[in-house]
Amino acid sequence: MKKTVRLAKNAGFCFGVKRAINLAEEASSDHPEIVTLGPIIHNPQMVEHLRRKGISPVEEDDLPTDKPVIIRSHGITKELRKRLEETSPSVIDATCPYVDNCMQHAKQLSKEGYPVIIYGNKDHPEVIALKSYIAGESYILSDEDRLPDKRFSKLAVISQTTKSIEGFQKLIGKLIPSVKELRVFNTICAATSVRQSSSYNLAKESDLMIVIGGKNSSNTQMLFNICNNIVETLHIEEAEELDCKILEEKSNIGLTAGASTPDWIIVEVYNKIMKCFRDEEKLISKIKDIPGYKEE
Ligand code: SF4
């Protein structure tokens, strides 16, 4: 049986994550030990890789006062930022500029007196940070939540950057009948939506999809849900989780990866598939050698 393995056109590290990792690595050349507030990205293998370079995650309650601290791409609450600026010897801000833009909207809308709905997951650090910038009335709604039981004369809506456009559209549609003035900022990041649409397109042409990324990464989980609705799909964090048996009856295998999955893990998974196929002359060392890869 002829086998093909292709990578979704947009997969793996996004701009904001690349930027955060670069800032952390640059800082580590000047400081032997640096801390990040929580894991810098939702990928345990990358976090371990950085730990070996002296960049370690700590929880908020264990923040040291003698080491530089990196704010990760999801951003942090207003209160915590203030505390860091007062207590840390230096603060390296790796908040993604798109997340920062969303925070600026939250701040401005609340200043203008709009109750603000954040479309997002209550426990996600980005959403917790966003909410902290809203001084007045605010609500966090995800897909399963009911709308607030009241009519609004005016209302604003923003979204967690990694939510799906379809879910955001549905929410806006539901809000329209109960609001006179509705202000909507589409703060969903294009890196997320293009990863979703290219995974969807590849899933339609595949008989197995393999989604690579942290089990704790919400954007990876979203890719899994999208692909799994179309075709049999596996979610793995690294190559060793892949069992060759599952590939035996498959001829078109699609690969995709969340925005926090490093290239080297995608390459390892591709090479594991080639080893399963006993096609060792096709082993590669760079992501650009995987069929379907497109530089962003
Ligand atoms: S997914 Fe988008 S908003 Fe989030 S870190 Fe990446 S580029 Fe920034």
Boltz pocket constraint, residues with backbone or C-beta under 6 A from the ligand:
constraints:
  - pocket:
      binder: B
      contacts: [[A, 14], [A, 15], [A, 16], [A, 17], [A, 73], [A, 96], [A, 97], [A, 98], [A, 99], [A, 161], [A, 162], [A, 189], [A, 190], [A, 191], [A, 192], [A, 259]]
      max_distance: 6.0
